[in-house]
Amino acid sequence: MEDRRWPEALDPVVAEFADCFDSMERYELLFEYASRSTNVLPHDRWNDGNMIHGCQSRAHVECKLDSDGMFRMRGGADAQIVQGLMEITRIAVDGSSCEAVSSMTPDFAEAMGFSSALTPSRSNGFKNMFERVVSEASRLMQGD
């Protein structure tokens, strides 16, 4: 994709959402991504420390480094839309370096048409979740 401002792994996802006809189709696709999630954070791992504040749903993320020092993210939410957004974010960041994740921006969300599809509260929740992931990457990069 020309003028990409997101990880290459997201190219097919961005294209899929960009081809959607309207907001309802985007929501249906988010539900599909939620149901395809392979690395969901289980409920028993949800706690105050990994909760995303400012999200209208209950949402939690856990970020760590794998044995090769690459960034890994798991997310869990009680709303399918939020779980779908988490899965797309996971695709964007998983297996990247902390440096790459810490400098990432959510430009892919605009390219996917989320600005017109998501309610303001969902957009704010997505922004808070994305900022949390970027912050976790910075923290892990520092060795904390």
C-alpha positions as CSV (number, residue, x, y, z in Angstrom):
1,M,0.0,0.0,0.0
2,E,1.3,3.4,-0.9
3,D,1.6,6.0,1.8
4,R,1.4,3.4,4.5
5,R,1.8,4.8,8.1
6,W,1.2,1.4,9.8
7,P,3.0,-2.0,10.0
8,E,2.9,-4.0,6.8
9,A,1.1,-6.8,8.7
10,L,-2.0,-4.5,8.7
11,D,-2.1,-3.9,5.0
12,P,-4.7,-6.7,4.3
13,V,-6.8,-5.6,7.3
14,V,-6.8,-2.0,6.3
15,A,-7.7,-3.0,2.7
16,E,-10.6,-5.2,4.0
17,F,-12.0,-2.3,6.1
18,A,-11.5,0.3,3.4
19,D,-13.6,-1.9,1.1
20,C,-16.6,-1.8,3.5
21,F,-19.6,0.0,2.2
22,D,-20.8,1.6,5.4
23,S,-20.4,1.7,9.2
24,M,-22.7,-1.4,9.7
25,E,-20.4,-3.4,7.5
26,R,-17.4,-2.2,9.5
27,Y,-19.0,-3.3,12.7
28,E,-19.8,-6.7,11.3
29,L,-16.1,-7.0,10.3
30,L,-15.0,-6.0,13.8
31,F,-17.2,-8.8,15.2
32,E,-15.5,-11.2,12.8
33,Y,-12.1,-10.1,14.0
34,A,-13.2,-10.5,17.6
35,S,-14.3,-14.0,17.0
36,R,-11.0,-14.8,15.2
37,S,-8.9,-13.6,18.1
38,T,-6.4,-16.3,19.0
39,N,-4.6,-14.7,21.9
40,V,-7.3,-13.3,24.1
41,L,-6.5,-12.3,27.6
42,P,-8.6,-14.7,29.8
43,H,-11.0,-13.2,32.4
44,D,-9.0,-14.6,35.3
45,R,-6.1,-12.4,34.2
46,W,-8.2,-9.2,34.2
47,N,-7.2,-6.9,37.1
48,D,-6.9,-3.2,38.0
49,G,-3.3,-3.1,36.8
50,N,-4.2,-4.1,33.2
51,M,-7.5,-2.4,32.9
52,I,-8.0,0.3,30.2
53,H,-9.4,3.4,31.8
54,G,-11.8,5.6,29.8
55,C,-13.3,2.7,27.8
56,Q,-17.1,2.3,28.2
57,S,-16.6,-1.5,28.2
58,R,-14.5,-3.6,30.5
59,A,-11.2,-3.9,28.6
60,H,-7.8,-5.2,29.7
61,V,-4.4,-5.5,28.0
62,E,-1.3,-7.4,28.9
63,C,2.0,-6.6,27.2
64,K,5.3,-8.4,27.5
65,L,8.4,-9.5,25.7
66,D,8.7,-12.9,24.2
67,S,11.9,-15.0,24.5
68,D,13.4,-13.2,21.5
69,G,12.7,-9.8,23.0
70,M,9.8,-9.0,20.7
71,F,6.6,-7.2,21.8
72,R,3.6,-9.4,22.5
73,M,0.1,-8.2,23.4
74,R,-3.0,-9.9,24.6
75,G,-6.3,-8.2,25.2
76,G,-9.7,-9.0,26.6
77,A,-13.0,-7.1,26.6
78,D,-16.6,-7.7,27.4
79,A,-17.8,-6.1,24.2
80,Q,-17.2,-7.7,20.8
81,I,-16.5,-4.3,19.1
82,V,-13.7,-3.6,21.6
83,Q,-12.4,-7.1,21.3
84,G,-12.2,-6.7,17.5
85,L,-10.3,-3.4,17.9
86,M,-7.9,-5.1,20.3
87,E,-7.4,-7.9,17.8
88,I,-6.5,-5.4,15.0
89,T,-4.2,-3.6,17.4
90,R,-2.6,-7.0,18.3
91,I,-2.0,-7.7,14.6
92,A,-0.3,-4.3,14.3
93,V,2.1,-4.7,17.2
94,D,2.6,-8.4,17.8
95,G,6.2,-9.5,17.1
96,S,7.5,-6.0,16.6
97,S,10.3,-4.4,18.5
98,C,9.4,-2.2,21.5
99,E,11.0,0.7,19.7
100,A,8.7,0.3,16.7
101,V,5.6,-0.1,18.9
102,S,6.5,2.9,21.1
103,S,6.7,5.2,18.0
104,M,3.5,3.8,16.4
105,T,0.5,5.9,15.7
106,P,-3.1,4.8,15.2
107,D,-3.2,6.1,11.6
108,F,-4.5,2.7,10.5
109,A,-7.8,3.4,12.3
110,E,-8.4,6.5,10.0
111,A,-7.6,4.5,6.9
112,M,-10.1,1.8,8.0
113,G,-12.9,4.3,8.3
114,F,-13.3,4.1,12.0
115,S,-13.6,7.8,12.5
116,S,-17.0,7.7,10.9
117,A,-18.0,4.3,12.2
118,L,-17.2,4.5,15.9
119,T,-19.2,6.5,18.4
120,P,-17.2,9.2,20.2
121,S,-17.0,7.0,23.4
122,R,-15.7,4.0,21.4
123,S,-13.2,6.2,19.6
124,N,-12.0,7.5,23.0
125,G,-11.7,4.0,24.4
126,F,-9.8,2.8,21.3
127,K,-7.4,5.8,21.7
128,N,-6.9,5.0,25.4
129,M,-6.2,1.4,24.6
130,F,-3.8,2.2,21.9
131,E,-2.0,4.8,24.1
132,R,-1.7,2.1,26.8
133,V,-0.1,-0.4,24.4
134,V,2.4,2.3,23.2
135,S,3.1,3.2,26.8
136,E,3.7,-0.4,27.7
137,A,6.2,-0.8,24.8
138,S,8.1,2.3,26.1
139,R,8.1,0.8,29.6
140,L,9.4,-2.6,28.4
141,M,12.0,-0.9,26.3
142,Q,13.3,0.8,29.4
143,G,13.6,-2.6,31.1
144,D,10.9,-2.0,33.7
